[in-house]
Structures are given as C-alpha cells and as structure tokens.
C-alpha cells in the first residue's frame, strides 16, 4: 500500500488476495498470504456421510457440539453457550439488542466491533489503556489477546470492570478469538458470568475460517436472547460435526499448539535479522513496527507476499505464519532485498 492509497471498501480485512492480485498482478507466481491470523496448517477435514449434508442439523447434534465446546474452552459445566455461524454474526447481533448506549472499545482493535456498534446507532468511545476505561459507558469491549497488538487483558482489571458494570446492568464483551494457544489467560470461569459475554472463534486456531463457526458464553439471559435471535439451524450440520470432531482431537490440539509456538519463534528470528521491531505476538500472528511500514508493505506485495497494513497505524504491520519451506525462503529473501 503506497502512501495515501485507500481501499475500495469501508473496512479492509486480511485475506483479500483478490485486491492484492488486482493491484499487483500475479504473473503466474503463487501468492503467499500472511495477512490473516489463521493457522496455515488446518485441521484435516475427514470424510462425512452423505446424510450429514442432506438433513437439517438436529438438537442432539447441537447439544453434542456445545458440550464439546464447553470442555475444549474450559467453560463452567453449567454455563450457557450459543453456537453461531462465526463470531462476526454475534458482533453484528449484539448491538441490535440495545438502543442508544455508550460503548467503550479498547483500541486499536478489530475494526468490526466499533463499526457494528456505530451502525446500530450507539455512541462509541475508544480508549487505549484498560485502567482508563470510560466510567460512563454502558458496554465495554475488549479483545484479548488483542488484534492487532497481541496484548493480553489483565484478568483482575477485567473483573473490576465487570463488577462495576454489573451495578448498573452494563455489559462487558470480551473477544477471545485468538485465545486457543493460551487458555490460562481466558476470562471464562474467572468470575460470575452475569453481565459478561465471551466470544470464541473456531476458525482461527483450527485453520478453517471458511467453515464459519463461533461461540459465545456468559450472561445466561443474554445467551438465550442470542439463540432466539439466531433462530433454528444457524450452524450447519457439517460445521457442527467437524467442530465436534476437532474439539475432541486432543492429540492434534497439543501438537498444533507446539508447532505454532515453534513457527512463531522462527518468525521472530527472521525479523531479528532485519529492521523490524516486534511489538507483540500471539502464536498465530506477530505485530511489528518500523518507520517505512507502507514501503515494506508495497515491496512485499511486489514479491507477491501479502501482509496486513493498518491505515490508522501507519508504522505498524501484522504478519501471519509462513507454512512451507518455500514460503519461509521467499519471505526472508524479500525482506533482505528491502531498502
């Protein structure tokens, strides 16, 4: 992205290879997409019987999925959970359950949060430090680990915020889409679920974002409201069946956590050889800073490597994980030729 260049969309997300190919061409060379925080080695999708494709998802299958999710995410045994076609759908529904609220969002943050609350007519106030959250807010939204900065929210601070919001029937929304690698940092089970919603994304860690599967747990009454709003068959039978299978595959989960941690260390070793300052990392993406960030983004695109720029954070970039040895070699070479 050259200086001053804008995107032909309201919010730019990672993974938009069509935009990159139209802007920088293809020339027959395969693009490397490092612009998302999605596991580059997805869960191996098994073959399913035709009946799963042919019938509507049933209550028993949904319940089995929710039990598997409860165990995998470490939710309380009696917690209320709702499954949805991706957490994005929950982001869009939540603001429409209320009117004329003041919503505090810890920023920088995944832009869809602010967009969805504003689109529903609410007033959005952004704050940069958790201790400076707006006391007049009816809703506080915090991403942990944060996208894009990778910052983890202090659990004791979250508890204080929840307790203060509960006194005025406010709501604490915690987006834990990238928490799979660090479950000990999850806010789930740390305090009463009332006046709290915790969002979980299946597609990031399991590398199957196209499946569209997400979950929310927290305030029992609000979870019921979300389920009613979503209606029947919100999650496809194939998504439910794959979720059940993957959540219960403990060996794959353990091996994948170890593999992602190793790749993250390798990526930071690559950055240490060049003028890239690591500001933070999860085991799915790394957040870096440099003064020539826009030039590096443009340079990598010319090498057919897409990373994530931020128009409001012009000195920062987000890198996902390379997968094959060829991708690692191409990234190192492209960085070595950047002047």
Secondary structure, DSSP 8 states (H G I E B T S, - for coil): --TT---SSSS--TT-HHHHHHHH--TT---EE-SS-S-SS--------HHHHHS---HHHHHHHHHHHHHHHT--TT--EEEES-HHHHHHHHGGGSSS-EEEEESS--HHHHHHHHHTT-EEEEESSGGG--TT-SEEEEESS-TTT-----HHHHHHHHHHHHTTT-EEEEE-TT-GGGGGG--TTSS--TTEEEEEESTTTTT-GGG--EEEEE-HHHHHHHHHHH-TT-S-HHHHHHHHHHHT-HHHHHHHHHHHHHHHHHHHHHHHTTT-EEEEE-SSEEEEE-TTHHHHHHHHHHTTEE-EE-TT-TTEEEEE---SHHHHHHHHHHHHT--
